[in-house]
Amino acid sequence: MSERQALYYIWGSDAFLIDEEIRSLIGQIRVESGEEPEILSLEADYLTPLQLLEALDYAPLFSVKRVLIIKRPVWLGKSRKKRSKTEEYLRALEAYLERPSRDQLVIISGEENPTSLGLEKKLGTGLKTLQIKQLEAADLAKWVQRQFEQRGRDIKPELARIVANSGQDMYYLLNFIEKLCLMAPGEPVQMKELEAELDSGEEIRVFKLSDALLRRDVRAAMNAFRQLLEQGESEILFLYIIVRQFIQMAKVKHYAGEGRDHKDIEALTGLKSWAVKTKKEQAHRFSWDEIAELFKAFLDADTRMKSTSQEDRMIMETLIVKICAK
């Protein structure tokens, strides 16, 4: 890894495409070194300049490649209020670039143009900048079509264009596509599905997280949770939607236990047929005693988020582990 590539600043407005570029860089290191690099993501918003400098210091006993990732740090901005703090962080990066590790690649992502932030002037040739532009409408529609096809559902080009032109970011679109592919696997996408589902943005954004929790898959749930945080979503939004999903699951479990048929449960809950089927399958994973305990945990998490100084992230991670415990 050359000195010229010691530090990358990757910028643009779509977090999905930026993350794709980061994955591509990691893949290049994997191919060049013939081994899996260590990946370390820093919690940028809670990082002090001294902690940043300590994290940058990397001198392994053996030649182990490391990628240090800092996504959209709040301290890297143009506002006058943040500017004095920004200088401290830039001095830490500048000090690192005086003697960068040959085995480490540092990647910072953001939305701001590096020139307007003065990064190139401050950090010099040790910094490599990459601008990631949004896909043109036609290319985004093709991407939408490929994502459906890879999951076993056909979609007409005109419907793919409707999805692409919805104005949503690509992480939202990916979650939306995955949701539709679970609703009617193998069937061609219909216009009525887009009309019914495309505007339900909150549920779709948190779909991967709530689905993993109802499957009691702790690894998938933690990955989805961290991805949502990286996209700038709020923990209280996660909790609100998770509670709503568990209420729906409990209702389906109750009516199914009464011997109600599928159509009756649809009418009583207001859920679509596919959602009733999914919730029935999920309900078998939770006993009524567990459901009662989880609703106490939901209330406790909500109270702590609103009334204590404890970090919301820690509260949510604890809740995720509790939900997934079997």
C-alpha positions, 0 to 999 in steps of 0.5 A, a space after each residue: 500500500 503506497 504512501 499516496 494511498 494512506 488516506 482516502 476521503 470519499 464523498 457524495 450524497 448516497 451512502 449506499 454507493 459510498 459504502 460500495 466504493 469502500 467495499 471495493 477498496 477492501 476487496 482490492 487489498 484482499 486480492 493484493 495481500 492474499 489475506 483478509 484485512 482487519 476492518 475497524 470502524 470508529 464511532 466518529 461522533 464520540 471520538 476525540 482528536 486524541 483518540 483519533 490519533 491513538 487509533 491511527 497509530 498502527 505498527 503490527 508485529 506481523 504484516 497484517 493489513 488494516 482498514 480504518 473507516 470513519 463514516 460521516 464524522 460530525 466534526 468534519 463540516 463547514 459550519 463556523 461552530 464546528 470549525 475550531 474542533 475540525 482543526 484539531 482532528 485535521 492536525 491529528 490526520 496531518 501528524 499521521 500522514 507524516 509517518 503513515 503505516 504501510 499496512 494501513 488504509 484510512 478511509 473517511 466518508 462524508 457529503 461535503 466537497 473536500 475543497 470547500 473543507 480545505 482538506 486537500 490544502 491541509 493534508 496534501 498529497 497523502 490524501 486521495 479524494 474520490 467523488 461518488 456521484 449518484 446514478 443517472 435515472 436510467 442507470 438506477 432503473 437498471 440497477 433496480 431491475 437487476 436487484 429484483 431479478 437476482 432475488 427471483 422476481 421479474 419487474 417490467 422496465 416501466 415499473 423499475 423506472 417508477 421505483 427508481 424515480 421515487 426520490 428515495 436513497 439506494 439503501 431505502 430502495 434495496 430494503 424496499 426490493 427485499 420486502 417486495 420479494 418476500 411478499 410474493 416470491 417468484 411472481 412478477 412485480 405488479 403496479 398495485 404492490 408499488 402503489 401500496 408499499 412505496 410510500 411506507 418509508 419508515 417501515 421499509 428503512 427498518 425492515 431488515 432490523 425488525 425482520 431479523 429480530 422476529 427471526 431471533 437472528 442476533 448477528 443479522 439484527 446487529 448488522 442491520 442496526 449498525 447499517 441504519 446508524 451509519 445512514 443517520 437514522 434515529 434509535 427512537 424510530 427503530 424502537 417505535 417500529 419494532 414495537 409496532 411489528 411485535 404488536 402485529 405479531 402478537 395479534 396474529 399469534 392470538 387470533 391464530 390460537 383462537 383458530 381463526 382462518 387466514 382471511 379472518 386474521 387479515 380482516 381483524 389485523 388489517 395486515 396483508 395476506 403475505 404479512 399474516 403468513 410471515 407473522 404466523 411463522 415468526 410467532 412460533 419463535 416466541 412464547 406468551 411469557 417471552 412476549 410479555 417480558 419483551 413488552 416490559 423491556 420495550 417500555 423500559 428502553 423507551 423510558 431510559 431513552 427519554 429520561 436518562 443520559 445513557 447512550 441510546 445505542 447501548 440501550 438498543 444493542 442490549 434490547 436486540 440481544 434480549 429479543 434474540 436470546 432463546 
